[in-house]
Amino acid sequence: MQRVLITGAAKGIGRGVAEAFAAQGAKLVLMDVDAAGLEGAAAALAGKAAAVEICVGSVASLADCNRAAALAQSRFGGLDVLSHNAGIQTYGTVESTDEALWDRTLDVNLKGAFLVSKACMPMIRASRGNVVHISSVQGVASQAGVTAYSVSKHGLIGLVRSMAVDYAPYGVRVNGIAPGSVDTPLLRNAVDAAPDPAAVYAEIDGMHPLGRMAAPSEIASVVVFLASDNASFITGEVVRVDGGMRARLGGSPKTQ
Ligand SMILES: NC(=O)c1ccc[n+]([C@@H]2O[C@H](COP(=O)([O-])OP(=O)(O)OC[C@H]3O[C@@H](n4cnc5c(N)ncnc54)[C@H](O)[C@@H]3O)[C@@H](O)[C@H]2O)c1
């Protein structure tokens, strides 16, 4: 039975990951800044997961990350899996991103991944467990106007690789996922604020050769796979789960 700490567990992908691990009978520590969302997630998962603990806190705070890790230690005696999903979407070019937005984005998306890893690695090392970080397709390429976000997601892939190398001698695996568009509150909040949301949803669907965005469960199932013994020789990898988005060259000139 795996003991799993899941960040960003109140909503979206993290919530989907929590549901997927609960279906495996795992013991869960759910961490998020959204207290009400965490309560709701924990209530929904009670009776499915073997146990659910919640920690209201920010991954951008080492003290909060240490509190979440301590909960896993005190309630479950350790940790087998860190599933890090917490993240924020921000927008701007180098010129239009002010210093505070840059700092906030990097603090949550990149430093947060470092801090929660720092808090959890002693337990993960002890259990010869593993880590799955959620990056993005914006960690391997970039759309327009997402400088800080894209940089944070590129950095996260560097963290995956450096952790994989450092912890392989301990039998610990560290992997990442680069999702395409996923139907979550993060995406819906951004699209619904646009002047013509329907057109944006259609454009997003069309960016993926499969013609649609993903459900959170389609990312969560890959997290569960990477965290399982079925992935026992996979480490330092970042799996694209993007409906073929990065497989396609841009443009389709009608030459035939
Ligand atoms: N939705 C997408 O299309 C998409 C695509 C690629 C990658 N991602 C990445 O997947 C991850 C999850 O995104 P999502 O779409 O589920 O977002 P979401 O906003 O729906 O959920 C993210 C959760 O993280 C929590 N969170 C935010 N800041 C936090 C902090 N400092 N500490 C702890 N929790 C915090 C939020 O409260 C929320 O519950 C993010 O890292 C995001 O960048 C999302």
The ligand as a Tripos MOL2 file, in Angstrom:
@<TRIPOS>MOLECULE
LIG
   44    48     1     0     0
SMALL
NO_CHARGES

@<TRIPOS>ATOM
      1 N1         -4.4560   22.5430  -16.9440 N.am      1 LIG1
      2 C1         -3.5540   22.4830  -17.9020 C.2       1 LIG1
      3 O1         -3.8650   22.6380  -19.1040 O.2       1 LIG1
      4 C2         -2.1220   22.2010  -17.5700 C.ar      1 LIG1
      5 C3         -1.2640   21.8580  -18.6140 C.ar      1 LIG1
      6 C4          0.0660   21.5790  -18.3490 C.ar      1 LIG1
      7 C5          0.5300   21.6260  -17.0440 C.ar      1 LIG1
      8 N2         -0.3100   21.9730  -16.0430 N.ar      1 LIG1
      9 C6          0.2460   22.0040  -14.6950 C.3       1 LIG1
     10 O2         -0.4190   21.0580  -13.8970 O.3       1 LIG1
     11 C7         -0.4020   21.4770  -12.5320 C.3       1 LIG1
     12 C8         -1.8330   21.4670  -12.0020 C.3       1 LIG1
     13 O3         -2.5810   22.3850  -12.7860 O.3       1 LIG1
     14 P1         -4.1650   22.3870  -12.8080 P.3       1 LIG1
     15 O4         -4.5500   22.6950  -14.2010 O.co2     1 LIG1
     16 O5         -4.6970   21.1930  -12.1250 O.co2     1 LIG1
     17 O6         -4.4000   23.7080  -11.9320 O.3       1 LIG1
     18 P2         -5.6090   24.0840  -10.9170 P.3       1 LIG1
     19 O7         -5.5010   25.5360  -10.6750 O.co2     1 LIG1
     20 O8         -6.8660   23.5350  -11.4420 O.co2     1 LIG1
     21 O9         -5.1480   23.2990   -9.6220 O.3       1 LIG1
     22 C9         -3.9200   23.6300   -9.0070 C.3       1 LIG1
     23 C10        -4.0260   23.4570   -7.5150 C.3       1 LIG1
     24 O10        -2.7760   23.9000   -6.9400 O.3       1 LIG1
     25 C11        -3.0830   24.6910   -5.8040 C.3       1 LIG1
     26 N3         -1.9900   25.6190   -5.5110 N.ar      1 LIG1
     27 C12        -1.7050   26.7770   -6.1710 C.ar      1 LIG1
     28 N4         -0.6600   27.3670   -5.5830 N.ar      1 LIG1
     29 C13        -0.2810   26.5770   -4.5430 C.ar      1 LIG1
     30 C14         0.7330   26.6630   -3.5680 C.ar      1 LIG1
     31 N5          1.5690   27.7060   -3.5120 N.pl3     1 LIG1
     32 N6          0.8610   25.6640   -2.6690 N.ar      1 LIG1
     33 C15         0.0040   24.6150   -2.6900 C.ar      1 LIG1
     34 N7         -1.0010   24.4940   -3.5910 N.ar      1 LIG1
     35 C16        -1.1330   25.4700   -4.5020 C.ar      1 LIG1
     36 C17        -4.3790   25.4090   -6.1580 C.3       1 LIG1
     37 O11        -5.0460   25.8760   -5.0100 O.3       1 LIG1
     38 C18        -5.1400   24.3130   -6.8950 C.3       1 LIG1
     39 O12        -5.9160   23.5370   -6.0120 O.3       1 LIG1
     40 C19         0.2150   22.8760  -12.5320 C.3       1 LIG1
     41 O13         1.5700   22.7660  -12.1820 O.3       1 LIG1
     42 C20         0.0820   23.3270  -13.9610 C.3       1 LIG1
     43 O14         1.0800   24.2350  -14.3160 O.3       1 LIG1
     44 C21        -1.6310   22.2540  -16.2720 C.ar      1 LIG1
@<TRIPOS>BOND
     1     1     2 1
     2     2     3 2
     3     2     4 1
     4     4     5 ar
     5     4    44 ar
     6     5     6 ar
     7     6     7 ar
     8     7     8 ar
     9     8     9 1
    10     8    44 ar
    11     9    10 1
    12     9    42 1
    13    10    11 1
    14    11    12 1
    15    11    40 1
    16    12    13 1
    17    13    14 1
    18    14    15 2
    19    14    16 1
    20    14    17 1
    21    17    18 1
    22    18    19 2
    23    18    20 1
    24    18    21 1
    25    21    22 1
    26    22    23 1
    27    23    24 1
    28    23    38 1
    29    24    25 1
    30    25    26 1
    31    25    36 1
    32    26    27 ar
    33    26    35 ar
    34    27    28 ar
    35    28    29 ar
    36    29    30 ar
    37    29    35 ar
    38    30    31 1
    39    30    32 ar
    40    32    33 ar
    41    33    34 ar
    42    34    35 ar
    43    36    37 1
    44    36    38 1
    45    38    39 1
    46    40    41 1
    47    40    42 1
    48    42    43 1
@<TRIPOS>SUBSTRUCTURE
     1 LIG1         1 GROUP 0 **** ****
